[in-house]
Amino acid sequence: MPWAPGVGRGVMRRPMGLGLVLVLLALAGCTAGGGRPAPAGASGSAPPSAKARAWVPGGPYAALGDSYTAGLQLQPAGGGPKGCGRSAANYPSLVAQGLGLTGDQFTDASCTSATTADLTGAQQVSGGPNPPQLDALNARTRLVTVGIGGNDAGFTNVFTECAEQGLLHLVAVAKGQAPCKAHYTAADGSDQLSGVLKTVGDRVSAVLRQVAQRSPQAKVFLVGYPALLPSDPASCGGLLGDTVSKGDLAFLAEQEQRLNTVLRDQAAAAGAVYVDTYAPTQGHDMCAGQSARWVEPPLPAGGMAPLHPNLAGQQAMAAAVLGSIRAAR
């Protein structure tokens, strides 16, 4: 997940309740910055030849990413291996439609559970393998969206730990209002997840360099993750109960925002455009209620993937991406 689709394909270590199991299984599935400046002439203004080459929205367009990009379990189904869970209603497809791109002008290489390693190597899934996602790029590519990094963060293990700490808190074994946060805080007060996020940043940076090498004429948009949890964790009480403490819900929401900050920083360093999908989806998180939510909860609506964007969520992400594309003209 996005942040939610954890990497790791983690294994639960102790039996847990049904709601918690659903959360953890969901996790195992698994904004605008500045673009490259236009070349300037000796006088400081772009010469006519450079203006003619100025980037305008259009194809060929290639979409890379994990399950939040693929649109896991959303109908109608798209192409690619069945195990990728790629939807024809995901945000890349909606962006392509918005730009009028069809046929070989649009390639969706995204795949559920993808990590940055699956951009350079084949990903083994049912009906697969899914080819290395970077193979979708070439010198003709003019638009690239990338939605990756959540699975590299290994946050499945973090969610698992927070859920286990929540259960221990219920039986008074774990102390404090945020036992999971305390678990990830070293004795000297340092945050043990900072190193994980640094690794994510390094890997995403390497991906963006390779994208630029393969498609030097493309405008690249790095897409962040939507809001999974509300700013007020108390509003999740009716949905999640005491599976995760309120303090740790706030801690988990903070970690997602930290991941998005890492992505924003890497986009800026690479001359790519960061697409913020967190801000426009606030208030539409998994705890917002069925009529308002754009991300499904642990017990989702029929046919939907837990802890993943629903159709409305994909539409909101597409709107954010299209807005950033049009602003980058």
C-alpha positions in Angstrom: 0.0 0.0 0.0 0.5 1.9 -0.6 1.7 2.5 1.9 -0.8 -0.1 2.9 0.3 -2.9 0.6 3.2 -4.0 2.7 6.4 -5.4 1.3 7.6 -8.0 2.9 4.9 -10.4 2.2 5.1 -10.7 6.0 4.0 -13.8 8.0 1.9 -13.4 11.1 3.6 -14.9 14.1 0.6 -15.4 16.5 -3.1 -16.2 16.0 -5.2 -13.0 15.9 -8.8 -12.0 15.6 -10.7 -12.0 12.3 -10.7 -8.2 11.9 -6.9 -8.1 12.5 -6.3 -11.0 10.1 -8.2 -9.2 7.4 -6.1 -6.0 8.0 -2.9 -7.9 7.7 -3.8 -10.0 4.7 -4.8 -6.8 3.0 -1.5 -5.3 3.7 0.3 -8.3 2.2 -1.3 -7.5 -1.2 -0.1 -5.0 -2.0 1.4 16.5 -4.4 2.8 18.7 -7.4 6.5 19.5 -7.5 8.6 21.1 -10.2 9.7 19.4 -13.5 12.9 19.9 -15.5 13.5 23.5 -16.5 13.3 24.4 -20.2 16.7 25.1 -21.8 17.5 28.7 -22.0 19.3 30.6 -24.8 22.2 33.0 -24.3 19.7 35.9 -23.7 17.9 33.9 -21.0 14.9 33.1 -23.1 14.3 29.8 -24.9 15.1 29.9 -28.6 12.4 28.9 -31.2 13.8 25.4 -31.6 13.6 24.8 -27.8 10.1 26.2 -27.6 9.1 23.7 -30.3 10.3 20.9 -28.2 8.6 22.1 -25.0 6.7 19.3 -23.3 2.9 19.2 -23.6 0.6 16.6 -22.2 0.5 13.6 -24.5 1.8 10.1 -25.2 3.3 7.6 -25.4 2.4 7.3 -21.7 3.7 4.5 -19.4 2.4 3.8 -15.9 4.5 2.0 -13.3 3.5 1.0 -9.8 2.1 -1.3 -7.2 -1.5 -2.3 -6.2 -2.5 1.3 -5.6 -1.7 2.1 -9.2 -3.0 -1.2 -10.5 -6.4 -0.8 -8.9 -6.5 -4.2 -7.2 -9.9 -6.0 -7.5 -11.7 -3.1 -9.3 -13.8 -3.9 -12.3 -13.5 -4.0 -15.2 -10.3 -6.0 -15.2 -7.5 -4.8 -17.3 -4.6 -6.5 -19.1 -1.5 -8.3 -17.9 -1.1 -11.3 -15.7 -4.1 -12.1 -13.5 -2.0 -11.9 -10.3 -1.2 -8.2 -11.0 -4.9 -7.3 -10.3 -4.7 -4.6 -12.9 -8.0 -2.7 -13.5 -9.2 -0.8 -16.6 -10.6 1.7 -14.1 -7.4 2.5 -12.3 -6.0 6.0 -12.3 -3.5 5.4 -15.1 -6.4 4.3 -17.4 -8.5 7.3 -16.3 -5.5 9.6 -17.0 -5.0 8.1 -20.4 -8.7 8.6 -21.2 -8.5 12.2 -20.0 -5.6 12.8 -22.3 -7.2 11.0 -25.2 -4.5 8.3 -25.4 -5.4 4.9 -26.8 -3.7 1.9 -28.4 0.1 2.0 -28.3 0.0 5.5 -26.8 -0.7 4.0 -23.4 1.0 1.2 -21.5 0.1 0.1 -18.0 2.8 -2.1 -16.5 1.7 -1.8 -12.8 1.3 -4.9 -10.7 0.0 -5.7 -7.2 2.8 -6.3 -4.6 5.4 -4.6 -6.7 8.5 -3.2 -5.1 11.2 -1.1 -6.8 13.0 -4.4 -7.6 10.1 -5.4 -9.8 10.7 -2.4 -12.0 14.1 -3.8 -13.1 13.3 -7.6 -12.8 10.4 -9.8 -13.7 7.7 -10.2 -11.0 6.4 -13.7 -10.4 2.6 -13.6 -10.0 -0.2 -16.0 -11.0 -0.6 -15.9 -14.7 2.8 -14.2 -14.9 5.5 -13.3 -14.9 4.9 -9.6 -15.2 7.9 -8.3 -17.2 10.2 -5.7 -15.6 8.1 -2.6 -15.5 10.9 -0.3 -16.8 10.7 -2.3 -20.1 7.5 -0.3 -20.8 9.8 2.8 -21.4 11.7 3.8 -24.4 13.2 6.9 -26.0 9.7 7.8 -27.5 8.0 7.8 -24.1 6.8 11.3 -23.2 4.8 10.8 -20.0 5.6 8.5 -17.1 3.7 8.0 -13.8 5.3 6.1 -11.0 3.5 4.9 -7.9 6.0 2.8 -5.9 7.7 2.7 -2.5 5.1 1.4 0.0 6.1 -2.2 -0.4 9.7 -1.4 -0.1 9.0 0.1 3.3 8.1 -3.2 4.9 5.2 -1.7 6.7 3.3 -5.0 6.8 5.6 -5.8 9.7 4.8 -2.4 11.3 1.1 -3.0 11.0 1.5 -6.5 12.4 3.5 -5.2 15.3 1.0 -2.4 16.0 -1.9 -4.9 16.0 -0.1 -7.3 18.3 0.8 -4.4 20.6 -2.8 -3.4 20.6 -3.9 -6.8 21.7 -1.2 -6.9 24.4 -2.5 -3.4 25.5 -6.0 -4.8 25.9 -4.7 -7.5 28.4 -2.6 -4.9 30.2 0.7 -6.5 29.0 1.7 -3.5 26.9 1.6 -0.1 28.7 0.9 3.4 27.4 -1.5 4.9 25.0 0.7 4.1 21.9 2.5 0.8 22.7 3.5 0.3 19.1 5.1 3.7 18.8 7.0 2.9 22.0 8.1 -0.4 20.5 9.7 1.5 17.5 11.3 4.0 19.8 14.8 3.1 20.9 16.0 3.6 24.5 17.7 6.8 23.5 14.5 8.2 22.1 15.5 7.7 18.4 13.0 6.5 15.8 13.8 3.0 14.5 11.8 3.5 11.3 14.0 6.3 10.0 16.5 3.9 8.5 13.6 2.1 6.7 12.4 5.3 5.1 15.9 6.3 4.1 16.2 3.0 2.2 12.9 3.6 0.5 14.2 7.0 -0.6 17.4 5.6 -2.0 15.6 3.0 -4.0 13.0 5.4 -5.4 15.9 7.7 -6.3 17.5 4.9 -8.3 14.2 4.2 -10.1 13.8 7.8 -11.1 17.4 7.9 -12.5 16.7 4.8 -14.6 13.4 6.3 -15.8 15.3 9.4 -16.9 17.9 7.3 -18.7 15.4 5.2 -20.6 13.1 8.1 -21.5 15.0 11.3 -21.5 12.3 13.3 -23.2 9.5 12.2 -20.8 7.9 14.2 -18.0 7.9 12.0 -14.9 5.2 12.2 -12.2 5.8 10.4 -8.9 2.4 9.7 -7.3 2.0 9.6 -3.5 -0.4 7.5 -1.5 -3.9 8.6 -0.5 -5.0 9.1 3.1 -5.8 5.8 4.7 -6.6 7.0 8.2 -8.2 10.1 9.5 -6.5 13.0 11.2 -8.6 12.2 14.3 -8.1 8.5 15.2 -11.1 8.6 17.5 -13.4 8.6 14.4 -12.1 5.0 13.7 -13.3 3.6 17.0 -16.6 2.3 15.6 -14.8 0.6 12.7 -11.6 -0.8 14.1 -12.6 -1.0 17.8 -9.6 -1.6 20.0 -7.6 -3.7 17.5 -5.1 -0.8 17.3 -4.9 1.8 20.0 -5.9 5.4 19.1 -2.4 6.5 19.8 -1.0 3.9 17.4 -3.5 4.8 14.7 -2.1 8.3 14.9 1.4 6.8 14.7 0.5 4.8 11.6 -1.0 7.8 9.9 2.2 9.8 10.7 4.3 7.0 9.1 2.3 7.3 5.9 2.8 11.0 5.8 6.5 10.5 6.3 6.6 8.1 3.4 4.9 10.6 1.2 7.4 13.2 2.3 10.2 10.9 1.3 8.6 10.5 -2.1 8.1 14.3 -2.5 11.8 14.9 -1.6 13.0 12.3 -4.1 10.8 13.7 -6.9 12.3 17.2 -6.3 15.8 15.9 -6.3 15.3 14.1 -9.6 13.5 16.9 -11.4 10.2 14.9 -11.4 6.8 16.2 -10.4 5.3 14.9 -7.1 1.6 14.3 -7.2 0.0 14.8 -3.8 -3.0 12.4 -3.5 -3.0 12.6 0.4 -4.4 16.1 0.7 -7.3 15.7 -1.7 -8.4 12.4 -0.1 -8.4 13.6 3.5 -11.9 13.1 4.9 -12.4 10.1 2.6 -10.3 7.6 4.5 -11.4 4.1 5.4 -13.2 5.3 8.5 -15.3 8.0 6.7 -18.3 5.7 6.2 -19.4 3.8 3.1 -20.9 6.8 1.3 -17.9 9.0 1.8 -14.9 6.7 1.9 -12.5 6.4 -1.1 -10.3 3.8 0.7 -11.9 0.5 1.8 -11.7 -0.7 5.4 -10.7 -4.1 6.7 -14.2 -5.4 6.0 -14.7 -3.8 2.5 -17.7 -3.5 0.3 -18.4 -6.5 -1.8 -15.7 -7.3 -4.3 -13.4 -4.5 -3.1 -9.8 -4.9 -1.8 -9.3 -4.1 1.9 -7.2 -1.0 2.6 -7.1 0.0 -1.1 -8.7 2.7 -3.0 -12.2 2.0 -4.4 -13.5 3.4 -7.7 -14.0 6.8 -6.2 -10.5 6.7 -4.8 -9.0 5.9 -8.2 -11.0 8.7 -9.7 -9.7 11.1 -7.1 -6.1 10.0 -7.7 -6.6 10.4 -11.5 -7.9 13.9 -10.9 -4.8 14.8 -8.9 -2.5 13.3 -11.6 -4.3 15.1 -14.4 -4.2 18.4 -12.5 -0.4 18.0 -12.1 0.1 17.1 -15.7 -1.9 20.1 -17.0 -0.1 22.4 -14.5 3.2 21.2 -15.9 2.7 22.4 -19.4 
